[in-house]
Amino acid sequence: MTKAASVQFAAPMLFRVIRVHDWPTYEGWIWLDGYELNSAGDAVERRSIFVQVSGLRAVGKAPDPRARNGRQPGVVSGTISRGVRTNR
């Protein structure tokens, strides 16, 4: 987000959109819900912002959070020890 989207963004901000509201607004303006991102791409604050559509610019797709920690769902790494169960 920059001043092109709204004067409230004097300092540019990365923003991950999670919802576009269908609330009635002025022509060319919208309400967005999402997360302010830090330079590493981590969400630091959830926000609702009012912006001009013409001032928005996409900077790319969000990274896959599974790629960050190297884990994939349903994939087990290492060995799993199977303990011996006894009934007493």
N, C-alpha and C positions, 0 to 999 in steps of 0.2 A: 504494500500500500504506500502510495506517495501522495503528495499534494494534489496530483491530478484526480485522485479519487475523492479527496475531501481535505479541507484546510486543517483538519485535526491531525493529519499525518505530515507535519512539518519535517520530522525525521522519518525516513523510509522504514517500513516494517514488513517482515514476511508474515503471511497469514494463511493458515490452512483452513479452507472453507469446509464446514461439515453440513451446513444447511442454508438454503436460500429461502427466506420467508416470503409468503405471498401476501403480506400485509399491504394495505393501500398506502401509497406514498406519492410524492411528486413525480411527474414524468421524468424518466431517466435515472431515478434513484431507487435503491433497494436496501433491504436489511439483510445482513449476513451474520450467521453464527459460525464461530470457529475458534482457532487457537493462534495466539501470537507465538511465533517461533523465534528461538535464539539463532545465533550464527551456525550452530551445529545442526539445526533442524529439529531441535527438541521443543515440544510444547511447553511454554512457560506460564501462559495465562489464557483462560477461556474468555472470549469477548463476543459481544454483539455490536456490530458496527453498521453505520448508515453511510452509504457510499454512492457515487455516481458510476453507473455502469460503464460509461465511456472512458473513465479513468482507470479501469481495472486492466491488469496485464498478467497473464499466466507466466509463471517462471519454470514450470516443469511439473512432473508427477511427483507425488509424495514417495519417499523411499519405502521399500518393503521393510516393516519393523523386524521381520524374521531374519533378514539379511544382516542387520546390525549385530545381533548376538550369535549369528552362525547356526541357529537352531531351525529345524524344520519340524512341523507338527507330525507326530506319528513316527519319527525316526529316533531310534535309541542308539546312543553312542556308548562305547565301552562295553564292559561285560556286566552281566547281572548275576550275582551269586544267588543260588537257590539254597536257602537254609533247609536243614532237615527238620521236619516237624515230628514230634513224638507226642503221643497221648499219655498222660499220666493219670 
